[in-house]
Amino acid sequence: AKSAQSSFDNAIEKATNAIQQHSMEIDGDEKNKLIDHNYIIIGQAQFYKQDYVAALNTFNYVTRKSKREENKSWALIWSTRCHQALGNHESLKNNLLVLEEDYYLNKKQDAILNEIQAEQAINEGYYLESKQHLLKAISKSKEKPKITRMYFILGQLDNLLNNPQESQEHFNEVIKRNPDYEFVFNAKLNRAKAHVPGKTNYDELSTSLQKMLKDVKNKEYQDQIYFTLASLQ
């Protein structure tokens, strides 16, 4: 958040200018449909600045004032993320209930709702429930980097749930998607950690780790690789 402060501030300034110059509110009804979008941009920038209270106020304003259901849904989803970041558990649960029962969400919105629910389930220790939400989010999301991250989390969850085969499959999916090297490195380590002694893929995992030891990019992380290699025995 700190490294991108100026970008977020710039987004807030531009969106604020757009509202001031182009608002067409008549008898309490905003006629310019783009005004809602600008308020949502302001709220998102405040969220990523980690100014969650200001963001919450912005999104609540859109929820109250907007006449467009899709914009109200977006605002409520983002205000729910704010409550999650602030640790407002009762407000978070209330918003989740309202979003599920009272709002029609498009595919992208439903994917984000499942992401929020997955994170909350992890925080509460309900790993199987979180896994179910993540699988739903993956099926509805089109954002490739986010999907890769969700597969990584699924690998971690299945490891915690004592599902080593599924855990390894999820980490293989991460590797197959060719993300940033840090992702690949950690996916390979975690895939090996999910190995059950006596299983047939020992040679494959061991060979993969041996190759990682020889890679100069991993020079600083050889201790982790050796430790993981030893745990395969």
C-alpha positions as CSV (number, residue, x, y, z in Angstrom):
1,A,0.0,0.0,0.0
2,K,2.8,2.4,0.9
3,S,4.6,2.1,-2.5
4,A,1.4,2.9,-4.4
5,Q,0.1,5.8,-2.3
6,S,0.5,8.4,-5.0
7,S,-1.4,6.3,-7.5
8,F,-4.3,5.8,-5.1
9,D,-4.4,9.5,-4.3
10,N,-4.3,10.3,-8.0
11,A,-7.3,7.9,-8.6
12,I,-9.2,9.6,-5.8
13,E,-8.5,13.1,-7.1
14,K,-9.6,12.2,-10.7
15,A,-12.7,10.4,-9.6
16,T,-13.6,13.3,-7.2
17,N,-13.2,15.9,-10.1
18,A,-15.4,13.7,-12.3
19,I,-18.1,13.7,-9.7
20,Q,-17.9,17.5,-9.1
21,Q,-17.9,18.3,-12.8
22,H,-20.4,15.7,-14.2
23,S,-22.9,15.0,-11.5
24,M,-26.5,15.4,-12.7
25,E,-28.5,14.9,-9.5
26,I,-32.2,15.9,-10.0
27,D,-34.7,15.6,-7.1
28,G,-32.3,13.4,-5.2
29,D,-31.8,11.0,-8.2
30,E,-28.4,10.8,-9.9
31,K,-29.0,10.8,-13.7
32,N,-25.4,10.2,-14.7
33,K,-24.8,6.5,-14.3
34,L,-21.0,6.9,-14.3
35,I,-21.1,8.8,-11.0
36,D,-21.6,5.6,-9.0
37,H,-18.6,4.1,-10.7
38,N,-16.4,7.1,-9.6
39,Y,-17.5,6.7,-6.0
40,I,-16.7,3.0,-6.2
41,I,-13.2,3.9,-7.6
42,I,-12.7,6.3,-4.7
43,G,-13.7,3.6,-2.2
44,Q,-11.4,1.0,-3.8
45,A,-8.5,3.4,-3.7
46,Q,-9.2,4.1,0.0
47,F,-9.4,0.3,0.6
48,Y,-6.0,-0.4,-1.0
49,K,-4.5,2.6,0.9
50,Q,-5.7,0.6,4.0
51,D,-7.9,3.5,5.0
52,Y,-10.8,1.1,5.6
53,V,-13.1,3.4,7.6
54,A,-13.1,6.0,4.8
55,A,-13.6,3.3,2.3
56,L,-16.5,1.9,4.3
57,N,-18.2,5.3,4.4
58,T,-17.8,5.7,0.7
59,F,-19.3,2.3,-0.2
60,N,-22.1,2.7,2.3
61,Y,-23.0,6.0,0.6
62,V,-23.3,4.2,-2.8
63,T,-25.4,1.5,-1.2
64,R,-27.8,4.1,0.2
65,K,-27.9,6.5,-2.8
66,S,-27.6,4.4,-5.9
67,K,-30.7,3.3,-7.9
68,R,-28.8,0.7,-9.8
69,E,-28.8,-2.8,-8.4
70,E,-25.4,-3.8,-9.8
71,N,-23.7,-0.8,-8.3
72,K,-25.3,-1.4,-5.0
73,S,-24.1,-5.0,-5.1
74,W,-20.5,-3.9,-5.8
75,A,-20.7,-1.3,-3.0
76,L,-22.0,-3.9,-0.5
77,I,-19.4,-6.5,-1.5
78,W,-16.6,-3.9,-1.0
79,S,-18.0,-2.7,2.3
80,T,-18.0,-6.4,3.4
81,R,-14.3,-6.6,2.6
82,C,-13.8,-3.5,4.7
83,H,-15.6,-5.1,7.6
84,Q,-13.4,-8.2,7.2
85,A,-10.2,-6.1,7.2
86,L,-11.4,-4.2,10.3
87,G,-12.4,-7.3,12.1
88,N,-16.1,-6.3,12.4
89,H,-17.3,-9.8,12.6
90,E,-21.0,-9.1,13.3
91,S,-21.3,-6.6,10.4
92,L,-19.3,-9.0,8.2
93,K,-21.7,-11.9,8.9
94,N,-24.8,-9.6,8.4
95,N,-23.5,-8.4,5.1
96,L,-22.7,-11.9,3.9
97,L,-26.3,-13.0,4.8
98,V,-27.8,-10.0,3.0
99,L,-25.7,-10.6,-0.1
100,E,-26.7,-14.2,-0.3
101,E,-30.4,-13.7,0.4
102,D,-31.4,-10.3,-0.9
103,Y,-29.1,-9.4,-3.8
104,Y,-28.8,-10.8,-7.3
105,L,-25.1,-11.1,-8.0
106,N,-23.5,-11.5,-11.4
107,K,-20.8,-14.2,-12.0
108,K,-17.9,-12.0,-11.1
109,Q,-19.6,-10.6,-7.9
110,D,-20.5,-14.2,-6.8
111,A,-16.8,-15.2,-7.3
112,I,-15.7,-12.4,-5.0
113,L,-18.4,-13.2,-2.5
114,N,-17.0,-16.8,-2.3
115,E,-13.5,-15.4,-1.9
116,I,-14.6,-13.4,1.1
117,Q,-16.4,-16.4,2.6
118,A,-13.4,-18.6,2.0
119,E,-11.1,-16.2,3.9
120,Q,-13.6,-15.9,6.7
121,A,-13.8,-19.7,7.0
122,I,-10.0,-20.0,7.2
123,N,-9.9,-17.3,9.9
124,E,-12.5,-19.4,11.9
125,G,-10.6,-22.7,11.2
126,Y,-13.3,-24.2,8.9
127,Y,-10.9,-25.5,6.3
128,L,-13.3,-27.8,4.4
129,E,-15.9,-25.0,4.1
130,S,-13.2,-22.7,2.9
131,K,-12.1,-25.2,0.3
132,Q,-15.7,-25.4,-1.0
133,H,-15.9,-21.7,-1.4
134,L,-12.6,-21.5,-3.2
135,L,-13.6,-24.1,-5.7
136,K,-16.8,-22.1,-6.4
137,A,-14.7,-18.9,-6.8
138,I,-12.3,-20.6,-9.2
139,S,-15.2,-21.8,-11.4
140,K,-16.7,-18.3,-11.7
141,S,-13.5,-16.2,-11.8
142,K,-11.7,-15.1,-15.0
143,E,-8.7,-13.5,-13.3
144,K,-5.8,-15.9,-14.0
145,P,-3.3,-14.6,-11.3
146,K,-6.1,-14.8,-8.7
147,I,-7.1,-18.3,-9.7
148,T,-3.4,-19.4,-9.4
149,R,-3.3,-17.9,-5.9
150,M,-6.5,-19.8,-5.0
151,Y,-5.1,-23.1,-6.2
152,F,-2.1,-22.5,-4.0
153,I,-4.3,-21.9,-1.0
154,L,-6.3,-25.1,-1.9
155,G,-3.0,-27.0,-1.8
156,Q,-2.3,-25.6,1.7
157,L,-5.8,-26.4,2.9
158,D,-5.7,-30.0,1.6
159,N,-2.4,-30.5,3.4
160,L,-4.1,-29.3,6.6
161,L,-7.1,-31.6,5.9
162,N,-4.7,-34.5,5.4
163,N,-5.5,-34.9,1.7
164,P,-2.0,-35.2,0.4
165,Q,-2.9,-36.4,-3.1
166,E,-5.3,-33.5,-3.7
167,S,-2.8,-31.1,-2.1
168,Q,-0.1,-32.2,-4.6
169,E,-2.6,-31.9,-7.5
170,H,-3.4,-28.3,-6.6
171,F,0.3,-27.4,-6.3
172,N,0.9,-29.0,-9.7
173,E,-1.9,-26.8,-11.1
174,V,0.0,-23.7,-9.7
175,I,3.2,-24.8,-11.4
176,K,1.5,-25.6,-14.7
177,R,0.1,-22.1,-14.8
178,N,3.6,-20.7,-15.0
179,P,3.3,-17.8,-12.5
180,D,6.1,-15.7,-11.0
181,Y,9.1,-17.8,-9.9
182,E,8.4,-17.2,-6.2
183,F,5.0,-19.0,-6.7
184,V,6.6,-21.9,-8.6
185,F,9.4,-22.2,-5.9
186,N,7.0,-22.4,-3.0
187,A,4.5,-24.6,-4.9
188,K,7.3,-27.2,-5.5
189,L,8.4,-27.1,-1.9
190,N,4.8,-27.5,-0.6
191,R,4.1,-30.2,-3.1
192,A,7.0,-32.2,-1.7
193,K,5.9,-31.5,1.9
194,A,2.6,-33.1,1.1
195,H,4.3,-36.3,0.1
196,V,3.4,-39.4,2.0
197,P,6.3,-41.8,2.6
198,G,6.0,-45.0,0.5
199,K,4.0,-43.3,-2.3
200,T,5.1,-43.9,-5.9
201,N,6.0,-40.3,-6.8
202,Y,9.0,-40.1,-4.4
203,D,11.5,-40.2,-7.3
204,E,9.7,-37.5,-9.2
205,L,9.6,-35.2,-6.2
206,S,13.2,-35.9,-5.2
207,T,14.4,-35.2,-8.7
208,S,12.5,-31.9,-8.8
209,L,14.1,-30.8,-5.5
210,Q,17.6,-31.9,-6.7
211,K,17.2,-29.7,-9.8
212,M,16.1,-26.8,-7.5
213,L,19.4,-27.2,-5.5
214,K,21.4,-26.8,-8.7
215,D,19.5,-23.7,-9.8
216,V,21.5,-20.5,-9.0
217,K,18.3,-18.6,-8.3
218,N,17.8,-20.8,-5.2
219,K,21.2,-20.3,-3.7
220,E,19.8,-18.4,-0.7
221,Y,17.1,-21.0,-0.1
222,Q,19.1,-24.2,-0.2
223,D,18.4,-24.8,3.5
224,Q,14.7,-25.0,2.9
225,I,15.2,-27.3,-0.1
226,Y,17.5,-29.6,1.9
227,F,15.0,-29.7,4.8
228,T,12.2,-30.6,2.4
229,L,14.3,-33.2,0.7
230,A,15.1,-34.8,4.1
231,S,11.4,-34.9,5.0
232,L,10.6,-37.1,2.0
233,Q,12.5,-40.0,3.5
